[in-house]
């Protein structure tokens, strides 16, 4: 597709349930980022992939969060045993190159609500 | 620690009333200063990248400028459709965009 695609757009999970969020980056983009955005705040970094390698996962808030990009394209962010504080919008972005001097393009996000 | 702050937090303008948004940054090494626009319920939309002090870029009613410690987003004669949250970000490590909290702009007709 022309842009970054995320699914589902909305997810309601019961506390304790596991969820999986999918990101389809722009074709050919090497770098892929996951961000968490709380209401009224800027996006907060979670993790970064260069192709299939997860080079930075310093932003993952706990070991309940896990991300993968096994073939260097589609990525999945998994949250185990969801808690209310996990409620947020999860944004995926991709950029053409590695190195920080190229812009990233974002998907529409997945709004996760934990009840 | 790499840090980005933005001011004001919120801004209300009348249609046609020009103004500027500020982004201040403290980073170990600047590889680019990025401006994004975010509409409610959507992901951030890329606007500009600035690489060096003195650089300017323009797009329609928006002009972004960069100094060694801050960037400004100038909005000339805004229209209601310019209402959005404007985010700035840096990526000093190449692996992590650090975003500011954003400025919520409302342009009233």
Interface residues (C-beta under 8 A of the other chain):
Chain A: X4 X6 X33 X35 X41 X42 X43 X44 X45 X48 X50 X55 X56 X58 X59 X91 X93 X98 X99 X100 X101 X102 X103 X104 X105 X106 X107 X108 X109
Chain B: X4 X31 X32 X34 X36 X41 X42 X43 X44 X45 X46 X49 X51 X87 X89 X91 X92 X93 X94 X95 X96 X97 X98 X99 X100 X101 X102
